Amino acid sequence: SANGWSAEIAPFAMNVMTFSLPAYAPLLYPSAQGGPASLLRALQLLLAAPVFFCLGLPLLAQAARDLRRARLSADALIAAGTLAAFAVSVAHTLQGDGPVYYDTATMLLVLVTLGRYLEARARAGTFGALKALLDRTERTCVVLREGREETVPVEALRVGDLLRVSPGGR
């Protein structure tokens, strides 16, 4: 689970997108203007709130920690953008007029979280591959000390030791 990511959150964001379609295509959804627009905004608010609180609040907390350390991070930019989009949308929903950006805020949070999840999985896979590669390495090596070859455990190597690696050796 990356930043509170849960498979249950994505459908909320997808439904926010669905309910935002009439705002982008008024010719296709003429009946969604006027009174129904208020209902659609309220539905978007109800569906966007869990996404914002589950995915946005951890991001805001991380951004606040970064700002306290005088570091400006991508988290701060994403948090500021999604918070602004969500806050303006809530204000416009309560006023009953003006554009809403619930779709932008929720999908940005979902995509950023999904990207971080995929990055974490890739890192874990890379770590596993490196560990497997290191497990295949030799446990002993040939060291040249005082003009003669000596086979010693890898842990017995000292700074400045000269190693002999034969062709095909590891």
C-alpha positions as CSV (number, residue, x, y, z in Angstrom):
1,S,0.0,0.0,0.0
2,A,1.7,3.2,-1.2
3,N,0.5,6.4,0.6
4,G,-2.8,4.8,1.6
5,W,-3.3,3.5,-1.9
6,S,-6.2,1.1,-1.9
7,A,-8.0,-0.7,-4.8
8,E,-11.2,0.7,-3.3
9,I,-10.2,4.3,-4.0
10,A,-9.8,4.2,-7.8
11,P,-13.5,3.5,-8.5
12,F,-14.4,6.7,-6.6
13,A,-12.0,8.7,-8.9
14,M,-13.4,7.0,-12.0
15,N,-16.9,7.9,-11.0
16,V,-15.9,11.5,-10.4
17,M,-14.7,11.5,-14.0
18,T,-18.0,10.0,-15.2
19,F,-20.1,12.7,-13.4
20,S,-17.8,15.4,-14.7
21,L,-18.5,14.5,-18.4
22,P,-21.6,16.7,-18.7
23,A,-19.6,19.8,-17.8
24,Y,-17.2,19.1,-20.7
25,A,-19.7,18.2,-23.3
26,P,-22.9,20.4,-22.8
27,L,-24.1,19.6,-26.3
28,L,-24.2,15.9,-25.5
29,Y,-25.7,16.4,-22.0
30,P,-28.0,19.5,-22.3
31,S,-30.2,18.3,-19.5
32,A,-27.3,18.2,-17.1
33,Q,-27.1,22.0,-17.1
34,G,-29.0,24.1,-14.6
35,G,-30.6,22.1,-11.7
36,P,-29.0,18.7,-12.6
37,A,-25.6,20.4,-12.5
38,S,-25.9,20.9,-8.8
39,L,-26.7,17.3,-8.3
40,L,-23.7,16.2,-10.4
41,R,-21.5,18.5,-8.4
42,A,-22.7,17.2,-5.1
43,L,-22.1,13.6,-6.3
44,Q,-18.6,14.5,-7.4
45,L,-18.0,16.1,-4.0
46,L,-19.2,12.9,-2.2
47,L,-17.0,10.7,-4.4
48,A,-13.9,13.0,-4.5
49,A,-13.8,13.4,-0.7
50,P,-12.6,9.9,0.1
51,V,-10.0,10.1,-2.6
52,F,-8.7,13.4,-1.3
53,F,-8.7,12.2,2.3
54,C,-7.1,8.8,1.6
55,L,-4.5,9.9,-0.9
56,G,-4.3,13.7,-0.6
57,L,-3.8,14.0,3.2
58,P,-0.7,11.8,3.4
59,L,0.7,13.8,0.5
60,L,-0.1,17.1,2.3
61,A,1.5,15.8,5.4
62,Q,4.7,14.9,3.6
63,A,4.8,18.2,1.8
64,A,4.4,20.0,5.2
65,R,7.3,18.0,6.6
66,D,9.4,18.9,3.6
67,L,8.5,22.6,3.9
68,R,9.4,22.6,7.7
69,R,12.9,21.3,6.6
70,A,13.0,24.2,4.0
71,R,12.8,21.7,1.1
72,L,10.5,22.2,-1.8
73,S,9.6,18.9,-3.3
74,A,7.3,17.5,-5.9
75,D,5.0,16.5,-3.1
76,A,4.5,20.2,-2.2
77,L,3.6,21.1,-5.8
78,I,1.2,18.2,-6.2
79,A,-0.4,18.8,-2.8
80,A,-0.8,22.6,-3.5
81,G,-2.4,21.8,-6.9
82,T,-4.8,19.2,-5.7
83,L,-5.7,21.1,-2.5
84,A,-6.4,24.2,-4.6
85,A,-8.5,22.3,-7.1
86,F,-10.4,20.5,-4.3
87,A,-11.0,23.7,-2.2
88,V,-12.2,25.8,-5.2
89,S,-14.5,22.9,-6.3
90,V,-16.0,22.6,-2.8
91,A,-16.5,26.4,-2.7
92,H,-18.2,26.4,-6.1
93,T,-20.3,23.5,-5.2
94,L,-21.5,25.2,-2.0
95,Q,-22.2,28.4,-3.9
96,G,-24.0,26.5,-6.7
97,D,-22.0,28.3,-9.4
98,G,-18.6,28.2,-11.1
99,P,-16.4,25.4,-12.4
100,V,-15.4,22.4,-10.4
101,Y,-12.2,20.5,-10.7
102,Y,-12.8,17.3,-8.7
103,D,-11.9,15.2,-11.6
104,T,-8.5,16.9,-11.9
105,A,-7.7,16.6,-8.2
106,T,-8.8,13.0,-7.9
107,M,-7.1,11.7,-11.0
108,L,-3.9,13.5,-10.2
109,L,-3.8,11.9,-6.8
110,V,-4.6,8.4,-8.2
111,L,-2.0,8.7,-11.0
112,V,0.7,10.0,-8.7
113,T,0.0,7.2,-6.1
114,L,-0.2,4.6,-8.8
115,G,3.2,5.8,-10.2
116,R,4.7,5.6,-6.8
117,Y,3.3,2.1,-6.3
118,L,4.8,1.0,-9.6
119,E,8.1,2.6,-8.8
120,A,8.2,0.8,-5.4
121,R,7.5,-2.5,-7.1
122,A,10.2,-1.9,-9.7
123,R,12.7,-1.1,-6.9
124,A,11.8,-4.2,-5.0
125,G,12.3,-6.3,-8.2
126,T,15.6,-4.7,-8.8
127,F,16.7,-5.3,-5.2
128,G,15.7,-9.0,-5.6
129,A,17.6,-9.3,-8.8
130,L,20.7,-7.7,-7.3
131,K,20.5,-9.9,-4.3
132,A,20.3,-13.0,-6.5
133,L,23.3,-11.8,-8.5
134,L,25.3,-11.2,-5.3
135,D,24.4,-14.6,-4.0
136,R,26.1,-16.1,-7.1
137,T,29.4,-14.4,-6.4
138,E,32.4,-16.2,-5.2
139,R,33.0,-16.6,-1.5
140,T,36.8,-16.8,-1.9
141,C,39.3,-15.0,-4.0
142,V,43.0,-15.3,-5.0
143,V,45.1,-12.6,-3.4
144,L,48.7,-11.7,-4.2
145,R,50.6,-11.2,-0.9
146,E,54.3,-11.0,-0.6
147,G,54.8,-12.3,-4.1
148,R,52.7,-15.5,-3.7
149,E,49.1,-16.4,-4.4
150,E,46.8,-17.1,-1.5
151,T,43.1,-18.2,-1.5
152,V,41.3,-16.3,1.2
153,P,37.6,-15.7,2.1
154,V,36.2,-12.5,0.7
155,E,35.7,-11.2,4.2
156,A,39.5,-11.4,4.8
157,L,40.3,-8.9,2.0
158,R,42.2,-5.8,3.1
159,V,42.5,-2.4,1.5
160,G,45.4,-2.4,-0.9
161,D,45.2,-6.2,-1.6
162,L,46.0,-7.2,-5.2
163,L,43.5,-9.8,-6.6
164,R,44.1,-12.3,-9.4
165,V,41.0,-13.0,-11.4
166,S,41.5,-15.8,-13.9
167,P,39.7,-15.8,-17.3
168,G,36.0,-16.6,-16.8
169,G,36.4,-16.0,-13.0
170,R,34.1,-13.9,-10.9
